[in-house]
Amino acid sequence: MKPAPFEYAAPKTIAEALDILGQNDLDEVKLMAGGQSLMPLLNMRLARPSLVLDLNHVEGLDGIREESSGLRVGAMTTKRVLEDSDLVRSQYPLLWESTVAIGHAPIRNRGTVGGSMVQADPASEYPAAALAFDMEFVVMSSAGERVIQAEDFFVTYLTTSIEPGEILTEIRIPRLPPGTGWGFQELARRHGDFAIVGALATVRVESGLCCDPRIVLFGAADRAIRVPAGEACLEGAPPSEASLTVMGDAVFDAVEDPLSDVHASAEYRRDLARVLSKRAMSEAMSRAS
Ligand SMILES: Cc1cc2nc3c(=O)[nH]c(=O)nc-3n(C[C@H](O)[C@H](O)[C@H](O)COP(=O)(O)OP(=O)(O)OC[C@H]3O[C@@H](n4cnc5c(N)ncnc54)[C@H](O)[C@@H]3O)c2cc1C
C-alpha cells in the first residue's frame, strides 16, 4: 500500500522547522526522524498527515557529547552512533546493551534515539533505559525550551507528554553513580523482534547491603515502568538469592494487568517480569563494586 498524498518539508534549522509548524494545523503535521515507525504507519494509511516535516536536514540535532554531568545525545542521533561509540560502550554499558537489543542493524542504522523515545512503544528498550538513568528530555517550541523528566515523559501506549508543535531536540543522560552495578534482560521470540518483556536493573552494594536498587520493566504495562514495591524489598537487604526471591515475588504482584496478545498471555508476562527482573538484578549485584 502507498501512503495517502502529503506535502513534504525539509527545513535546515530548528527556527525554520518551528516556523513551518507555526504556519500549519498541528493536527495535520507529522515530524519524521528515521521513519522506521512512521513510514509503516503512512504506508498502511494509519497516519494521514497533510504535511510530513522531515527533521533529517536540521542542523545541530545529532551527535553525542560528554559533559561532567553525563551524556548529551541529539534527538536525531541514530542508534548506530551509540552502538559504535566506545564512550557509550565503556562508560554507559547499560545504554549500550539497550541499544544493541533494538531491532536489526538496518533499523538501528536509520532509527533515531529521539524517534524511539517519542514513539514510546511500551515494549521498547529506550524508554526503559530513560527511567533507569533518570534521563531528561529537552523540547523546543515557538514558546521556547522546556525540560521534561523521564518519569513525566511517558504517558501511556505510544503517547508522551510532548505537545503538538514541540520538537524533541536533546536527551540528557546522567552517569550512574560510581560503583553502580547494572543488568539487562529481555525475551523476544526471535532476535530483533520487540521484546515480550524486558527488565533493567541497577544497584549499589555498600557495607554488604543493597543501596538504591532500581527495577524497570518494558513490555509489562502500557509504558515502561519502575517497580517501587520490588525496589523496596531490596533496599538495605543483602545481595542474596533469598532477597532476589522476595523481590521477584513483589514484582509479580506489582505487575497487575500486563498486555495479553498473540505473543503472550498476561499471566506469562507477569511471570516473565518476575524471572527477568531477578536475572537482571542478579547481574547488577554481581557488577556492583
Ligand atoms: C522490524 C522492526 C523492528 C523493530 N524492533 C524494535 C525493537 O526491538 N525495539 C525498539 O525499541 N524499536 C524497534 N523498532 C522501532 C525502531 O526502533 C524505530 O526506529 C523507532 O521506534 C522510531 O525511530 P525513528 O527515528 O525511525 O522515528 P520515526 O519513525 O521517524 O518517528 C516516530 C515517531 O516519533 C515522532 N518524532 C520523531 N522524532 C521526533 C522529534 N525529534 N521530536 C518530536 N517528535 C518526533 C514522529 O513524529 C513519529 O510520531 C522496530 C522497527 C521495525 C520496523
The ligand as a Tripos MOL2 file, in Angstrom:
@<TRIPOS>MOLECULE
LIG
   53    58     1     0     0
SMALL
NO_CHARGES

@<TRIPOS>ATOM
      1 C1         11.0600   -4.5510   12.0180 C.3       1 LIG1
      2 C2         11.2030   -3.5420   13.1210 C.ar      1 LIG1
      3 C3         11.6480   -3.9790   14.3740 C.ar      1 LIG1
      4 C4         11.8000   -3.0700   15.4080 C.ar      1 LIG1
      5 N1         12.2260   -3.5220   16.6250 N.ar      1 LIG1
      6 C5         12.3460   -2.6450   17.6430 C.ar      1 LIG1
      7 C6         12.7870   -3.0760   18.9400 C.ar      1 LIG1
      8 O1         13.0860   -4.2520   19.1630 O.2       1 LIG1
      9 N2         12.8650   -2.1470   19.9190 N.ar      1 LIG1
     10 C7         12.5370   -0.8280   19.7040 C.ar      1 LIG1
     11 O2         12.6380   -0.0280   20.6260 O.2       1 LIG1
     12 N3         12.1560   -0.3980   18.5000 N.ar      1 LIG1
     13 C8         12.0460   -1.2550   17.4680 C.ar      1 LIG1
     14 N4         11.6310   -0.8050   16.2520 N.ar      1 LIG1
     15 C9         11.2710    0.6310   16.0920 C.3       1 LIG1
     16 C10        12.5190    1.4330   15.7430 C.3       1 LIG1
     17 O3         13.3860    1.4550   16.8640 O.3       1 LIG1
     18 C11        12.2040    2.8770   15.3200 C.3       1 LIG1
     19 O4         13.3920    3.3950   14.8660 O.3       1 LIG1
     20 C12        11.7240    3.8170   16.3950 C.3       1 LIG1
     21 O5         10.5780    3.3700   17.0410 O.3       1 LIG1
     22 C13        11.3640    5.1760   15.7780 C.3       1 LIG1
     23 O6         12.5140    5.8880   15.4980 O.3       1 LIG1
     24 P1         12.6220    6.7020   14.1590 P.3       1 LIG1
     25 O7         13.8170    7.5800   14.2830 O.co2     1 LIG1
     26 O8         12.5740    5.7990   12.9940 O.co2     1 LIG1
     27 O9         11.3380    7.6500   14.2650 O.3       1 LIG1
     28 P2         10.0810    7.9350   13.2350 P.3       1 LIG1
     29 O10         9.5470    6.6290   12.7880 O.co2     1 LIG1
     30 O11        10.5790    8.8510   12.1820 O.co2     1 LIG1
     31 O12         9.1510    8.6940   14.2150 O.3       1 LIG1
     32 C14         8.4720    8.0190   15.2580 C.3       1 LIG1
     33 C15         7.5210    8.9930   15.9460 C.3       1 LIG1
     34 O13         8.2470    9.9530   16.7000 O.3       1 LIG1
     35 C16         7.9680   11.2980   16.2460 C.3       1 LIG1
     36 N5          9.2430   12.0010   16.3280 N.ar      1 LIG1
     37 C17        10.4250   11.5370   15.8490 C.ar      1 LIG1
     38 N6         11.4180   12.3800   16.1640 N.ar      1 LIG1
     39 C18        10.8450   13.4080   16.8390 C.ar      1 LIG1
     40 C19        11.3810   14.6000   17.4560 C.ar      1 LIG1
     41 N7         12.6810   14.9040   17.4210 N.pl3     1 LIG1
     42 N8         10.5210   15.4290   18.1000 N.ar      1 LIG1
     43 C20         9.1960   15.1300   18.1670 C.ar      1 LIG1
     44 N9          8.6500   14.0230   17.5960 N.ar      1 LIG1
     45 C21         9.4750   13.1700   16.9560 C.ar      1 LIG1
     46 C22         7.4020   11.1340   14.8610 C.3       1 LIG1
     47 O14         6.5450   12.1920   14.5140 O.3       1 LIG1
     48 C23         6.6670    9.8110   14.9840 C.3       1 LIG1
     49 O15         5.4110   10.0230   15.5740 O.3       1 LIG1
     50 C24        11.4970   -1.6850   15.1880 C.ar      1 LIG1
     51 C25        11.0710   -1.2340   13.9250 C.ar      1 LIG1
     52 C26        10.9260   -2.1560   12.9080 C.ar      1 LIG1
     53 C27        10.4760   -1.6480   11.5550 C.3       1 LIG1
@<TRIPOS>BOND
     1     1     2 1
     2     2     3 ar
     3     2    52 ar
     4     3     4 ar
     5     4     5 ar
     6     4    50 ar
     7     5     6 ar
     8     6     7 ar
     9     6    13 1
    10     7     8 2
    11     7     9 ar
    12     9    10 ar
    13    10    11 2
    14    10    12 ar
    15    12    13 ar
    16    13    14 ar
    17    14    15 1
    18    14    50 ar
    19    15    16 1
    20    16    17 1
    21    16    18 1
    22    18    19 1
    23    18    20 1
    24    20    21 1
    25    20    22 1
    26    22    23 1
    27    23    24 1
    28    24    25 2
    29    24    26 1
    30    24    27 1
    31    27    28 1
    32    28    29 2
    33    28    30 1
    34    28    31 1
    35    31    32 1
    36    32    33 1
    37    33    34 1
    38    33    48 1
    39    34    35 1
    40    35    36 1
    41    35    46 1
    42    36    37 ar
    43    36    45 ar
    44    37    38 ar
    45    38    39 ar
    46    39    40 ar
    47    39    45 ar
    48    40    41 1
    49    40    42 ar
    50    42    43 ar
    51    43    44 ar
    52    44    45 ar
    53    46    47 1
    54    46    48 1
    55    48    49 1
    56    50    51 ar
    57    51    52 ar
    58    52    53 1
@<TRIPOS>SUBSTRUCTURE
     1 LIG1         1 GROUP 0 **** ****
